[in-house]
Amino acid sequence: MEKTLEVVEFFGEVPYSVAFHPSGFHIVVGFADKLRMMNIFANCIKSYKDIHIKACREVVFSHGGHLFAATNGHLIQVFNFYTGENPPHMQFKGHSAKVSSLYWGEDDNSLVSVGWDGGIFVWNICSRSE
């Protein structure tokens, strides 16, 4: 198997974070002023939805790809990938400093976050508890 570049796209701004959808056909990229949802085609990468989150430094897809989580300072927001919606019950607050890393549990029912405050939180996505 040869290592080859499949597609490249340049933007006028620096990306801060990226998450690759499990299907391999989509990415979510964090920029200084937005989180941008994109489709990957054979010869290009095209944006289709912008979400107003500034300087998102961490974004990660659930294993099933139906959800993705993004950091917004101390806040974690979980979005429905298919609609781009972030309902109020899918916003998680608890860290007293910026969230630095996220990881989905194997069944996509839990989300682990760590922050610059030294905290490690395990969030139950289904029951909306910490």
N, C-alpha and C positions, 0 to 999 in steps of 0.2 A: 504494500500500500504506500503510495507516494503522498508526501505532505505537500498539498497545494493550496493556494489561496482561492477560495470559492467566490467571494464577493467582498468588495470594499466600498465604503461610502465615507466621505469626509464632511464634517459639519463645521460651521463657523464658530463653534464654542467647544470648550473642553468637557468631555463626559466625566462625571464623578463616579458613576457606578453602572453596572449592567447585570441583567439576569437573562438567562437563556431559557425559553419555554421548553418543557420536556419533549414537545413534538419536533423541535428544531426549526420551526417556521416563524417564530416570533421572538422579539426581545423587548425588554423594558430598560430604558437608559435614563439615568439621572443627570440633569444638567444644572447649571447655576440657578435658573429660574423656573424649571419645570421637570416633570417626569414624563418621558415620551414613550408611548407604546408604538412599536414598529413591526412591520411584516418583512420577512426576508424572502426575496424572490431570487430567481436564477442569476440575475445580473444587477440587482440593486436592493437597497434597503429603503423602505418607504414608511414615513410616519403616518399614523391614522388617528391618533388621539393624544392630546396633551392634558396632563393633570398638574394642577398648580401646587407643586411642592418644591420649595427652594432648597437647593444644595443637598439633595438626597444622596447620602454616602453609602447606603446599604439597601439593596432590593433583592428579593429572593422569591422564586416561584415555589408553590406547593408541589409535592410529587405528582399529583394528578393534573396540575396545570390550571385548575379552575380558579385558584386564588393566587395572589401575590402580596407579599408584605413589603412595606417601604418605611424607612425611618424618616422622621421629620423632627430633628432635634431630639427632645426627650420623648416624643410621641411615636408610637408605632401605628400605622394604618394598614388595614388589610382590605384589599380590593377584590371585587369579582372580576376576573380577567375578561369574561365575555361581555360584560356591560360597562366596565370601568367604574362602577359605583363603589362607594365606601360608606356603608351605613354607619350611623353613630355607635351602634353596639359592636362595631369592628374597629374601634379606636381604643388603643391600650396605653394607659398612663400609669407610671409607677417609678420610672427612673428619675433620679434627681440631676442627672447629667446626660449628655448625648448618648444615644444608643449606638454601639459600635459594631455589633454583629447580630445576625438572626439565623435561626436554623429551624426548619419544619420537622416535626415528629414524623415517623414512618407512615402513620395513618392519616396525616394532615389534620388531625383534631387538636394538635398542640403546637405551640410555637415557643421557642426558647430565645430569649434576648439577653445580651450582656451589654453593660454600659460603662462609661468612663467613671461612674460612681462606684464601681466595684460590685454592683448588683448583678445577680443572675436570676432571671424571672422565667418561670414556666407558665405560659398562658394556655388555658383550655379554651379553644376557639368555639366549641359547641356550646358550652355552658356559660361562657363569658365570665369566667372567674380567673383569678390569679393563682 
